[in-house]
Amino acid sequence: RGLGDVYKRQGRYDMLRKRNIISIILFWVILIVLYEMISIVFSVNDSPSQMNVQGFFMEQKDSLDVLMIGSSEVYSDYSPAIAWENYGYTSYDLSMGAAPANLYKDMIKKGLERQNPKLIVISLNGYLHGSIDFENPVQLHRWIDNVPYIYGRKDSVDSLLKGQGKGQFYFNMAFSHVNWKRPISLAKNTLEKSVMTLNKQSYLKGFCTVSGSDKGTQMGELQNIDFDNGCEDALRELLVYLQAQNIEKVLFVRFPHQRKFENPEAIDKIGSIISEYGYDILNLNDKSKELGIDVPADYSDAEHLNINGMEKMTEYLGKYIINKYDVSSEKSTGDIVKWNKCVKKTKEMINSVREDMKSGTCRLYYEASIYWEPKIQK
């Protein structure tokens, strides 16, 4: 055997080794992709909030004039599509149910990576209930699980979790694997996300509502504001961040509620801190009468407006924004067509909500309700 045979054997060995390496790499790539796909299917953690967050990341880059940040009172009390129709600016309700205040900074950070808004509106609600839920895994998963990896999910995990327990957020199957016991919910949730992905946008822009009116069960009650040290630290950290990013126009809003504050001096303290950093605050907590909101008929419960109240709040806030802040911008013909379609879809849903309210039927309406009739709630 000559030297040529040795080279041939070496060549075949090298080729085989390369094939093995490529096969191993492909195996792990396919495994990771499959794992992530399964994780997405099994991740069900409050469908309205889930679709709100995922829908935001589908928005065209730098297409929003106003970014709305906060908890459920944002997505129930304000409709971006109605604001577009009446006042000509684009906005999005980047909000989740019971979002604690320590999430706000990361929500805004992710928002600013995708958008260049002329105004950021932030709900005060997260600062009024103490810091007890700052590390609540349910609340954290509502946000982190729906931030795409390509938009910095790892950064969100690292910034929000200082100690142990990060693994369940990097690989959320560790938290959501028990959802296999709910196959109908899994299938429905997967279908909802798939349809919105195919349409490449959220039609409601985060808006969500319930077809019902409150019975006034909490009228006359007082709410205690729990603005503890954790909440103050989170507020100041956010304010420092906003200044560092040279964000000049920020409006903190307390949306209308049925209950008045037991300790209104706490909201005064919050307002003084916000003013200290040069930003604005609008306290509408017990201003329902001034806004023309009927208590309790225009509420779905003590803390959230129904569609009648939403229309009045959107009108008030929309006028306030365009009168105080310069948020107007040129829109292409394509953008106008897209947003007008959102108006059409939103109004169609509102009409369905009104019919339910007339018949006394209570349903939860959110992005998925664009595609099929929501389930009647007990």
N, C-alpha and C positions, 0 to 999 in steps of 0.2 A: 504494500500500500504506500502510495506516494504522499507527498506534501499536499497535493491537490485534494485528496480524500479527506485529509485532516481539516482543510479549510471548508470543505463542503459540510462535514459533520458539525463544525463550529458554526457555520452559517445557519444550518437547520436548527441548532440549539438556540442560537440568538433569536431566530424568528419565532420559535416555540415559546421562548421566555417572554418576548414582547407580546405575543398573543395572550399568554397567561396573565400578564400585567394588565392588558387592555380588558380582558374578561373580568378580572377582579374589580377594576375601576367601574366598568359598566354595571356589574352586579350591585355594587354599593350605590351607584347613582340611581339605578332603578329601584333599589330598596328604599332609599331616602325619599324618592318621588312618591312611591306607593305609600310610604308611612305618612307623608304629608297629606296626600289625598285622603287617606283614611282618617287622619286627624281632623281634616276639614269637615268630613262627613259626620264624625262623632262629636264635633264641637257645637253644642246647642246650649246657649246661655242667654236667654231672653231675646227672642227673634226680632222685635222692633229695634232694640239697641244694636243688635248684630248687623242688621241690614243698614241701619243708619251709618255705622262706622265704615262698613265695607263699601257702601254707596259713595261715601265721601272720597275714597281713594280712586273712584272711577271718574270723578270730575276732571274735566279738561284742565290742564295746568294753567295757573294764573288766570282763571276765568271768573273768580268770585270777588265781588266788591266788599262784601261783609261776611265775616266769619262769626257764627253764633256758637258759644261754648257753654256747656253746663249739663244739668240733669234733666229729668223728664218734663219739668215745667217749661223748658225751652221748646222741646218738640211738640208739646201739647198746646202751648199758648201762642205760637207764632208760625205762620206758613210762609216759607220763602217764595213759593209760586204766586201767592196772593200779593205779596210785597212787590214782586217783579211786575205784575200786571198793573198795579196802582201807582208805583213810584219809580219803576224803571231801573232798579239796581238788583244785582244778583247776590244771593246769599245761600247759606247752608246751615242746617241745624246739626252740628257735630255734637251730639248729646246722647246720654245714656241714662237709663233709670237709676236713680240714687247714686249718681257719680260723686264720690268723695272729692274734696278740694285738692288733695295731693295729686290727683290725676290731671288737673287743669293745665299745669305747666307742660307736661308731655303731650297732651292733646293739642295745645297751641303750637308747640315745637313741631309736631308732625304736620299740623295745618300750614305752618309757614314754609315748610319744605316743599309743599305742593302748591301753595297759593301766595299771592301778594296782596292781601286785602287792604282796603283803605281804612277800614274800621274793624275792631274786634269787640264783640259784645259778650260779656261774661256774666253768667248767672251767679248771684251771691249765695244761692241755696246751699252749695257744698260747704260753706264756711259756717253755717248756722247750727250744725248737728254734732259738733265735736269731732275729734280725730279717731274715734273708736273703730271706724271702718277703713282707716288708711291702709291696713294690711289685710283686709278681708279678702280671701282668695276669690270669692264669687265676684266681688266688684272689680278686682284687678283683671280677672279673666274676661269680663265683659269688654274691656278695652284691649288688653294685650293680645288675646286670641284673634282679634280681628284686624290687627295691624299686620299687613303683609311683610314677610321677611325682607323683601327688597326695599321696603320703606323704613327699615330700622327697628324690627321687633326686638332684636337683641339689645339695642340701646335702651328701649323702653324697660325691658326687664332689669337691666343693670342700674338704671336710674331710680326705679320705683322700689326695688327690693334690695335692701342693704345687707341682709344676712343670708340665712339658709333658705331653701325652698325654691330656688330659681329653676331647677330642673323641670318642674311641672309646667313652667311657662315657655321654656325652650322647646319642650316636647309635650304638648298639651294633652296627649293621649293619657298621660299619667293622671290627669284630673278628670277627663271626660270619658274614659273607657266604660264607665258604668252606664252610659247612655245606650248601650246595646239593648238594654231592657226596654227601651222606648222606640221600637222600630218605626212606628207611624210618625212620631215626631222627627226622627232622623230623616225619613224619606221626604216629609213635608219641608223641613228646613233646607235640605239639599236642593230640592226643586225650587224653592224660593230664591236661593242664592244663584242658582244656575240661570233662571229666567232673567234676573237683574243683570247678571254678567253678559248674557247674550244681547240685552238691550244697551249695554255699555253705559248705563246711567241710572240714577235714582230719579224717578219722576216726582216724588213728593219732597225730595231734598231734605229728608229727615223728619218731616211732619208726621205726627201720629195723634190719634184722637179716639175717644170712646163715645158711642152714641147713647148718651144718657145725661140726665140732669141731677144734680145733687139735691138731697132732701133737707139740707141745712142742719144736719145732725150735729155739726161742730160750731154752729153760729153762736157767738157770744163767748166761746172759749178763748183762752190766751195761749200763745206759744212761747216757750222759754228758749231764748237764743243761747246755744252752747258754743260760744266762741272761745275755745280753750287755747292753751299755748301752742298745741300742735297746729291748730287752724291758723293762728296768727303767724307762726313760722312759715306755713305753706303760702299764705297770702304775701308775706314780705319776700319770700323766695321768688314767687311769680313776678312781683312788681320789679324786683331787681333785674330779673331776666328780661322783662319787657323793655326796661330802660337800656340794658346792654345791647339789645337788638335794634335800638333806635326806633321803637314802635311808639308813635306819638299819639295816635287816636285809639283810646280804649274806653269803653263804657261798661261799668259794672251795674247790673240791673237786678233789683229785687222785684220779681213778677208779682201780680196781684194774688192775694190769698184771702180766704174768709176770716181767718183768725188774726187778731192783732197781737203785737208783741207784749209779753209780760215784762220784759226788761229792755225797753227801747234804747236805753243808754248803750247797749252792746252794739246796736246797728250804727249809733253815732260814733262809737270808737272805730268800727270798721271803716266808716266813711272818712274819718280823720286820717286814718292810715293811708287809704287810697289817695286822698287829696295831697298828702305829704309827698307822694311820688309824682304828682302832677296829672293824675287821671280823674275821670268823671264817675259819678255815681248817681243813679236814678232809683229812688226808693218808691215803689208803687204798691207796697205790701197791702195797705188798707185804703187804696185809692180807687176802689171799684166804682164808686158813685161818680167820681170825676171822669172816669173813662167811659161812663155809660153802661157799665157792666151790672147786670141784674143779679143780686145775690138772693137765693142760691141758684136761680134758674139757669144762669150762664156758666155755671160750674159743673164739672162732672163729679168732683168730690171737693173736699175742703181746700185742696192744694192745686188742682188743675182745672183749667177752663175747658168747656166743651166748644163745639164749633161756633156757636153764637158768641161766646166770650172771646174765642180766638180771633174772629174777624174784627172785633172791636179793639183787641190788644194789638193786632197786626197793623190796623189803621193808625192807632196812637203811636206805636213805636216807629212805624214807617215814616210818618210825618216828622216825628222828633229827629230821626236820623237824617233825613234829607234837609231839614231846616238848620241843624246844628253842625253837620259834617258834610264835607264834599266827597260823596261816594259815587258820583256819576262817572261813567266811562263809556267809550265807544264800543258798540257791539257789532259783530259781523252779521250778515244776513243769516248765515247758518246758525249762529248762536241765538238769534232772535227766534228762528223757527223752532229750535230745540226747547227754549224756555216757554214759548207759547204752547207747545205740546204739553209741557209740564203743567201749565195753567189748566189746559183742557182736562187732563187726567185728574188733577186735584179737584176741580169743580165737579167732575163726574162722581168722584168719591164722596164729596161733601153732600151732593144730592142724595146719595144712598144713605148717608148718615142721617139726613133730615127725615127721610122716609122711615127709618128705624125709630127715630125719636117720636114721630107721630104715632107709631104703633106700640110704643113702649118696649121696643126690642133693644137689648144692650149687646153691642159687639165692640171688639177692639179692631180699629182700622189703622193699618200702617202700610208700608210699601207693598207687601204681598197682596193686600186687598185690591190692588190695581188689576191683579190677574185672576183672582177667584174670590167668591163670597166668603167673608170671615165667619167663624163659628159663633153661634149665639152663646153669650156668657150667662151663667146662672146668677 
